[in-house]
Amino acid sequence: MTTATQIDNASTLNHYGLHQSILPSNDGLYGEFGGKIAHPELARAMNEIEKGFREVIKSTDFINEMKRLRETYVGRPSPIYHAKRLSEHCGGAQIYLKREDLNHTGAHKINHCLGEVLLAKKLGKTKVIAETGAGQHGVALATAAALMGVECEIHMGVVDIAKEHPNVSRMKILGAKIVPVSEGAGTLKEAVDSAFATYLGELDSSMFAIGSVVGPAPYPEMVSYFQSVVGHEAREQFLATTGKLPSKVVACVGGGSNAIGLFSGFLADDDVEKVGVEPAGKGLDTPDHAATMTLGVKGEIHGFKCYVLLDDKGEPAPVHSIASGLDYPGIGPQHSHLRDSNLATYESATDSECLEAFMALSRLEGIIPALESAHAIAHAMKIAKDMSAEETILVNLSGRGDKDIDFVLDKVDL
Ligand SMILES: *Cc1c(COP(=O)(O)O)cnc(C)c1O
């Protein structure tokens, strides 16, 4: 049954709607995770961004502009959909989807990119800089930058450029400048280093735009604030449709932005179980996975403390997932803290379970999910059959799978 306290959770949220469990200390820490950058020049730039962020979230103009763009540009609120045929197929709990795949640009990343570029403009910056791996963050950022008339520079490894051609073309058409990075393995890690090096030379005129709830303060807090719209919408919609709260909310976890977005609507609801799903890749007993929470240790990556997968030399390990958006050896500090506080649990799904879920959702519901999101679907399918028909699972469908269709056709026999 729904109680009054379930419906009114506003009292435990701070003035901009984030629950205390995912708010940082003055040092940018969530428990022992997170932190601020030590480099003096960068620290000054981070402080400027943090100060700007704290100002804009109190500004009615900024909030109204975000609201207008969410409604008229992104197409929010994204619907909640009852996946009846998928639920029937699994037998057991009823599965619902939060349709972030229906946003403009096809995923949740536009939620924080709009916020970051709006903030950059308010700070008087003329350019945003970022790295991208598979190109999803690059495309969302280039979109927001085109919309707001801000320059956009995307650093991308040469190996990724060759692999992710459609996204490279999209970014170019949207007017972004692509900087190919050929150092080292020519992938995400080198792209981060290269983007930061450029940023250091342009701290006054540019803003770095991180693509998930990772990095030094204030990024995890800022990105989760921009993504929290997902959870707040979802909670209201779920109550309105079913009269109850979901038994479990499930989301895939790379850096953790779509998961924090969904969870943040339900952190005050102790009865709602929060589950993050990491990529188990070719299996947890192989070296080819990115199961940071399941097999990682406490460590440091890209200027913040979190759970992280390390190699024998103590460096962030090369990791694998069929979904390139989940292919990261670290995880956001808020998730690291939520797990250690037993406020959320983290499970994993393998490449093959992900492919199965990808096909099941496509064939049973006519919805082609992103391979990233298919990890969350895979986990929901796994647990639904052991739950009762009165119970419900709300899955964040973080993105659409058009980008993945050729890859999947290569892998499955149709
Ligand atoms: C980038 C991406 C992810 C992973 O990023 P998070 O920060 O963990 O949400 C998940 N789903 C889609 C569709 C993505 O593009």
Ligand as a Chemical Component Dictionary entry (heavy atoms), coordinates in Angstrom:
data_LIG
# 
_chem_comp.id                   LIG 
_chem_comp.type                 NON-POLYMER 
_chem_comp.pdbx_formal_charge   0 
_chem_comp.three_letter_code    LIG 
# 
loop_
_chem_comp_atom.comp_id 
_chem_comp_atom.atom_id 
_chem_comp_atom.alt_atom_id 
_chem_comp_atom.type_symbol 
_chem_comp_atom.charge 
_chem_comp_atom.model_Cartn_x 
_chem_comp_atom.model_Cartn_y 
_chem_comp_atom.model_Cartn_z 
_chem_comp_atom.pdbx_ordinal 
LIG C1 C1 C 0 26.869 6.587 -22.068 1  
LIG C2 C2 C 0 25.708 5.704 -21.894 2  
LIG C3 C3 C 0 25.534 4.912 -20.730 3  
LIG C4 C4 C 0 26.553 4.850 -19.639 4  
LIG O1 O1 O 0 26.774 6.021 -18.935 5  
LIG P1 P1 P 0 26.251 6.257 -17.452 6  
LIG O2 O2 O 0 26.938 7.507 -17.050 7  
LIG O3 O3 O 0 26.664 5.077 -16.623 8  
LIG O4 O4 O 0 24.782 6.379 -17.520 9  
LIG C5 C5 C 0 24.380 4.164 -20.615 10 
LIG N1 N1 N 0 23.447 4.132 -21.582 11 
LIG C6 C6 C 0 23.575 4.858 -22.712 12 
LIG C7 C7 C 0 22.511 4.784 -23.747 13 
LIG C8 C8 C 0 24.716 5.663 -22.912 14 
LIG O5 O5 O 0 24.833 6.370 -24.051 15 
# 
loop_
_chem_comp_bond.comp_id 
_chem_comp_bond.atom_id_1 
_chem_comp_bond.atom_id_2 
_chem_comp_bond.value_order 
_chem_comp_bond.pdbx_ordinal 
LIG C1 C2 SING 1  
LIG C2 C3 SING 2  
LIG C2 C8 DOUB 3  
LIG C3 C4 SING 4  
LIG C3 C5 DOUB 5  
LIG C4 O1 SING 6  
LIG O1 P1 SING 7  
LIG P1 O2 DOUB 8  
LIG P1 O3 SING 9  
LIG P1 O4 SING 10 
LIG C5 N1 SING 11 
LIG N1 C6 DOUB 12 
LIG C6 C7 SING 13 
LIG C6 C8 SING 14 
LIG C8 O5 SING 15 
# 
